[in-house]
């Protein structure tokens, strides 16, 4: 409960979600090129991977510099999961329009299965204190 009262937590949430809001705004105004949904998916994918990476790097940074950044570790992980959930929602609703046949064909394909299995495996290997 103490983490929710900290202003650093809310600033972290707001600052980290600004790129996602920007890309959604650019996609809604059709400024992301000839394939705005693909560009939005790509931006969300790289955002999720980036915030997961930053969250994982906080441990070694804290250990080597003795500068305690563990207060933003949980918010960064939640932001990364938010990006991942946004990616799944964009894929299901905007890209495939809830057509279960196409979604099932994609899930049988190698691309999405590997991405989900990799993320699930990495989440299981990285301890969350």
N, C-alpha and C positions, 0 to 999 in steps of 0.2 A: 504494500500500500504506500510505503514511503516513496517508491519510484514514481508513482503517478503524480505526486505533489511537486516533484522536482522540475523546475523550469528548463533545465538542460534536456530532460527527457522530451518535453513537448517541442523544444526548439529542434532537437534531432529529428523527431517525426516530421515536422513541417519542412525542414530543409531537405531531407532525404526524399520526400514525396513530391517536391517541386518539379523534378525532371519528368515524372510520370504525368503530372497535371499538364505540363507544357506539351508533351507528346500527344496527349488526348486532345488538347486544344488545337494543335497543328493538324491532327487527323480529322477533326470535325470541320475544320475550315479548308480541308483538302490541300494542304501545303506540304505533304510528305512524298510527293512524286506520283508516279503512275500506279503504284501499289501501296496505298496508304495503310491498309490493314496489315500487309506484310511488314512494312516499315515499323508500324506500331508494335507488332509482335516481336520484331528483332530488337527494338529499343527496350521493351520490357524484359526480354530474355537477357540482354546484356546488363540491364539494371539489376536484375535478381542475382546474376552471377557476381557482379561487382560488389553489391552490398554483402553477399555471403563472404566474399573474399576479404573485404574490409573488416567484417566481424571476426573472421578467423585470424587476421593479422594483429588484432588488438592484444592478444596474449603475448606474442613475442615482442611487440613494441613496448608493452608495459614492463616486461622482464628486462629488456636491454636498456631502456631509458629511465626506468624508475619513475615514470610519469603515469599516474594511475588513470587509465581510460576505461576501466571496467564499468563505469556508470552508464556508458553509452553502448555497451556490448549487447544488452538485451533489446534496446530499441532498434539497433541496427539489424539484428536478426529478425525482429518483427517486421521491419520495413522490407527486408529481403523476401520474407514469406508473403507480404502484401503484394509485392511485385509479381511473385509467382502465381498468386491467386488471380491477380488482374490479367496475367498472361493466359491462364486457363479460361477465364471468362471471355476474354477477347477471342480466343480460338474457338470456343464453343458457340458463342452467340453471334459474333460478327463474321468470322471466317467461314465456319461451317453451318451456321444458322440452325443449329440443333438437328441437323439431318443425321440420324443415328447410323444409317448405312455408311455414309462417308466417314463419320467419326470412327466407326468400327474398322473400316478398311485402313484408316490412318493409324489406329492403335495396333493393328496387325503388322503394319509396316515397321521398318527398323528404326526410322528416325526418332519418333516420339517415344517408343519403348526404351531405347537407349538413354534418352535424356531423363525420363522419369526414373529408370532404374539407377542411373548414376546419381541423381539427386537424392534418392531414397537411401542408397548405400552411403553416400557422403554424410548424410544426416545421421545415420546410425553410427558411423565411425567417429564423428566429432562429438566429444562429450559436452553436454550443456549443464554447467554447474548451477 
